[in-house]
Amino acid sequence: MEFLEPAFMQRALLAAVLVGITAPAVGIFLVQRRQALMGDGIGHVAMTGVGLGFLMSTSPVWTATLVAIAGAVVMELIRAYGRTRGDIALSLLFYGGMAGGVVLIDLADGSNASLLSYLFGSLSTVSEEDVTAIALLAAFVVLVTVGLRRQLFAVSQDEEFARVTGLPVRFLNLLIAVTAAITVTVAMRVVGLLLVSALMVVPVAAAQQLSRSFRATFVLAVLIGTGVTLAGTVTTYYQDVSPGATIVLYAIGAFVVTTALAAPLARRRARRAAATAAAACDVAVPGTRRSADDVTV
């Protein structure tokens, strides 16, 4: 347990746990809405917020949060009201956000090392202020995704049905976008802005291979997300590799394992269902003679 002794690793592990919980908790709704790459777009926009933080000598986490929220709201409005040229507007937003962030960091005399730490994550640069900000933002994400999970699932599954039932669809859509933006800024110190989308999507995809209900998928995705972030963080302590890339590779490995387990599990469920159906038929029609095809010789 040598990796628990350094103070920076204690902060990094705490941040990793929070990221492992929040990213899949939001990602499950993005996957349901077929917006798996939304986190990647928000990550590009958040770079401008990071650059503003450097330029204004303030915490990049908070400035990135504000810019990411604004970008996510614009993305949701484009999705809701945009027509044929909506994809062009989104492309301008994504690439402009990334380019603006790089230029602002250059103007603030930021080093390439600082930029890379936000793009791909860095354990040694997670400060106490970062942990405090991450904890506060993660608490908001958990409250929203757990407390409003039924409403958010209804909107993600079928907007028209949710609207008919009286749910505030527009507000809930914006809430999902804002929560995704906050999750991106929560994860950027550990995973990095360019790789955070993978942590929001891959654990959910892995959980879907084994689970059949929304609740089971939610819980399993959070467990997988927490496991891979902790494993990646510990691996980075012993090996000089990028934490974000390591965490994503572990997540992909978890997806491969669950996919391999899914086939035999599906066959077992099919046999169990067939046995249950056969038992029901036997009970429903007592005393019937078995056909010749059913007789064992």
C-alpha positions in Angstrom: 0.0 0.0 0.0 2.9 2.3 -0.7 0.9 4.3 -3.1 -1.4 5.6 -0.3 1.5 7.4 1.5 2.1 10.4 -0.8 -0.3 13.3 -0.3 -0.8 13.8 -4.0 -1.8 10.2 -4.5 -4.4 10.5 -1.7 -5.9 13.5 -3.5 -5.7 11.7 -6.9 -7.4 8.6 -5.6 -10.2 10.6 -4.1 -10.7 12.5 -7.3 -10.6 9.2 -9.2 -13.4 7.8 -7.1 -15.5 10.9 -7.7 -14.9 10.8 -11.4 -15.6 7.0 -11.6 -19.0 7.6 -10.0 -20.1 10.7 -11.9 -19.0 10.0 -15.4 -21.0 6.8 -15.9 -23.9 8.2 -13.9 -24.4 10.9 -16.6 -23.1 8.8 -19.5 -26.0 6.3 -19.1 -28.5 9.1 -20.1 -26.3 10.3 -23.0 -26.0 6.7 -24.3 -29.8 6.3 -24.1 -30.2 9.6 -26.0 -27.7 8.5 -28.7 -25.4 11.4 -27.7 -22.4 9.4 -26.8 -20.0 11.9 -28.3 -21.5 14.9 -26.5 -18.9 14.7 -23.7 -16.2 15.0 -26.3 -17.7 18.2 -27.7 -18.1 19.7 -24.3 -14.4 18.8 -23.5 -13.4 20.9 -26.5 -15.4 23.8 -25.4 -14.1 23.6 -21.8 -10.6 24.2 -23.1 -11.6 27.9 -23.5 -12.6 27.9 -19.8 -9.2 26.4 -18.9 -7.5 29.1 -20.9 -9.5 31.8 -19.2 -8.5 30.5 -15.8 -4.9 30.7 -16.7 -5.3 34.2 -18.2 -7.2 35.5 -15.1 -5.0 33.7 -12.6 -8.0 31.9 -11.1 -9.0 28.2 -10.7 -9.3 26.7 -14.2 -11.8 24.2 -12.8 -14.4 26.8 -12.1 -13.9 28.8 -15.2 -14.0 25.6 -17.3 -17.2 24.7 -15.5 -18.9 28.0 -16.5 -17.8 27.9 -20.1 -18.7 24.2 -20.4 -22.2 24.8 -19.1 -22.7 27.7 -21.5 -21.4 25.5 -24.4 -23.6 22.6 -23.3 -26.7 24.8 -23.3 -25.9 26.1 -26.8 -25.4 22.5 -28.0 -28.8 21.5 -26.6 -30.5 24.4 -28.2 -28.9 23.6 -31.5 -30.0 20.0 -31.1 -33.6 21.0 -30.3 -34.0 23.8 -32.8 -31.3 23.3 -35.4 -32.1 21.9 -38.8 -29.9 21.1 -41.7 -27.0 23.3 -40.7 -26.9 22.2 -37.0 -23.9 20.0 -37.5 -21.9 22.9 -39.0 -22.8 25.1 -36.0 -21.7 22.3 -33.6 -18.4 21.8 -35.5 -17.7 25.5 -35.2 -18.4 25.4 -31.5 -16.2 22.4 -30.8 -13.2 23.5 -32.8 -13.5 27.1 -31.8 -13.5 26.1 -28.1 -10.4 24.0 -28.5 -8.5 26.7 -30.5 -9.6 29.5 -28.2 -8.3 27.6 -25.2 -4.9 27.0 -26.7 -4.6 30.6 -27.7 -5.6 31.9 -24.2 -3.1 29.5 -22.5 -0.4 30.8 -24.8 -1.3 34.4 -24.0 -1.2 33.6 -20.3 2.3 32.1 -20.8 1.1 28.7 -19.9 3.5 25.8 -20.5 2.9 22.8 -22.7 3.1 20.6 -19.6 0.1 22.5 -18.1 -1.9 22.1 -21.3 -1.2 18.4 -21.5 -2.2 17.9 -17.9 -5.7 19.2 -18.8 -5.9 17.3 -22.1 -4.8 13.9 -20.8 -5.0 14.2 -17.0 -2.2 14.4 -14.4 -2.0 13.0 -10.9 0.7 15.2 -9.5 -1.2 18.4 -10.4 -4.4 17.7 -8.5 -4.4 20.2 -5.7 -6.5 20.5 -2.5 -8.5 23.3 -4.2 -9.1 21.0 -7.2 -10.4 18.2 -4.9 -12.7 20.6 -3.1 -14.1 21.8 -6.4 -14.4 18.3 -7.8 -16.2 17.1 -4.6 -18.8 19.9 -4.8 -19.5 19.5 -8.4 -19.7 15.7 -8.1 -22.2 16.0 -5.3 -24.4 18.1 -7.6 -24.1 15.5 -10.4 -25.0 12.6 -8.0 -28.0 14.4 -6.6 -29.4 15.1 -10.1 -28.7 11.7 -11.6 -30.0 9.7 -8.7 -32.8 12.0 -7.5 -34.2 12.6 -10.9 -33.3 9.3 -12.6 -36.9 8.4 -13.4 -37.6 11.7 -15.1 -34.3 11.8 -16.9 -34.7 8.3 -18.1 -38.3 9.1 -19.4 -37.0 12.1 -21.4 -34.0 10.1 -22.7 -36.2 7.2 -23.8 -39.1 9.0 -25.5 -39.4 12.8 -25.4 -42.9 12.8 -26.9 -44.2 10.4 -24.2 -42.5 12.4 -21.5 -44.2 15.5 -22.8 -47.6 13.9 -22.8 -47.2 12.8 -19.2 -46.6 16.4 -18.2 -42.8 16.3 -17.6 -40.9 19.6 -18.2 -39.0 18.1 -21.2 -37.1 21.3 -22.2 -35.9 21.8 -18.6 -34.9 18.2 -18.2 -33.0 18.2 -21.5 -31.1 21.3 -20.4 -30.4 19.7 -17.1 -28.9 16.7 -18.7 -26.7 19.0 -20.8 -25.6 21.0 -17.8 -24.9 17.9 -15.7 -22.8 16.5 -18.6 -20.8 19.7 -18.7 -20.1 19.7 -15.0 -19.1 16.0 -15.3 -16.5 16.9 -17.9 -14.9 19.5 -15.7 -15.0 17.1 -12.7 -13.1 14.5 -14.8 -10.6 16.7 -16.6 -7.9 16.7 -13.9 -7.9 12.9 -13.8 -8.9 11.7 -17.3 -8.3 14.8 -19.4 -10.7 16.7 -21.6 -9.9 14.7 -24.7 -10.6 11.3 -23.1 -13.4 12.1 -20.6 -16.1 11.1 -23.2 -14.8 7.5 -23.2 -15.3 7.2 -19.4 -18.8 8.5 -19.8 -19.7 5.9 -22.4 -17.5 2.8 -22.2 -18.5 1.7 -18.7 -22.1 2.1 -19.6 -21.6 0.0 -22.8 -19.8 -2.7 -20.7 -22.6 -2.8 -18.1 -25.3 -3.2 -20.8 -23.6 -6.4 -21.9 -24.6 -8.1 -18.6 -27.6 -6.2 -17.2 -31.2 -6.1 -18.5 -32.7 -3.2 -16.5 -31.9 0.5 -16.2 -31.2 0.2 -12.4 -28.8 -2.7 -12.8 -27.0 -1.0 -15.7 -26.7 2.2 -13.7 -25.2 0.5 -10.6 -22.9 -1.8 -12.7 -21.7 1.1 -14.8 -20.8 3.1 -11.7 -18.9 0.1 -10.2 -17.0 -0.4 -13.5 -16.2 3.3 -13.7 -14.9 3.4 -10.2 -12.9 0.3 -10.6 -11.1 1.4 -13.8 -10.3 4.9 -12.5 -8.8 3.5 -9.3 -6.9 0.8 -11.3 -5.6 3.4 -13.8 -4.6 5.8 -11.0 -2.6 3.2 -9.2 -1.0 2.0 -12.4 0.1 5.5 -13.2 1.8 5.7 -9.8 4.1 2.8 -10.6 4.5 3.4 -14.4 5.2 6.8 -16.0 2.2 6.8 -18.3 -0.8 9.1 -18.8 -3.6 8.5 -16.3 -6.3 9.4 -18.8 -5.1 7.0 -21.4 -4.5 4.2 -18.9 -8.0 4.6 -17.4 -9.6 4.5 -20.8 -7.7 1.3 -21.8 -8.8 -0.4 -18.6 -12.4 0.6 -19.4 -12.1 -0.9 -22.9 -10.7 -4.0 -21.3 -13.7 -4.2 -19.0 -15.9 -3.9 -22.1 -14.1 -6.8 -23.8 -14.5 -9.0 -20.7 -18.2 -8.2 -20.2 -18.8 -8.9 -23.9 -17.1 -12.3 -23.6 -19.3 -13.1 -20.6 -22.5 -11.9 -22.2 -22.9 -14.8 -24.7 -22.9 -17.7 -22.2 -25.0 -15.6 -19.8 -27.6 -15.0 -22.6 -27.6 -18.8 -23.4 -28.2 -19.5 -19.7 -31.1 -17.1 -19.6 -32.6 -18.6 -22.7 -32.4 -22.1 -21.3 -34.0 -20.9 -18.0 -36.8 -19.1 -19.9 -37.4 -22.2 -22.0 -37.6 -24.4 -18.9 -40.0 -22.0 -17.2 -42.2 -21.9 -20.3 -42.2 -25.7 -20.5 -43.1 -26.0 -16.8 -45.9 -23.6 -17.3 -47.3 -25.6 -20.2 -47.1 -28.8 -18.1 -49.1 -27.1 -15.3 -51.6 -25.5 -17.6 -52.5 -28.7 -19.4 -52.3 -31.5 -16.9 -52.7 -35.1 -17.9 -52.0 -34.5 -21.6 -50.1 -37.2 -23.5 -46.6 -36.3 -24.8 -46.0 -36.6 -28.5 -43.6 -39.0 -29.9 -41.1 -36.3 -30.4 -41.0 -35.7 -26.7 -40.4 -39.3 -25.7 -36.8 -40.2 -24.7 -35.7 -43.5 -26.1 
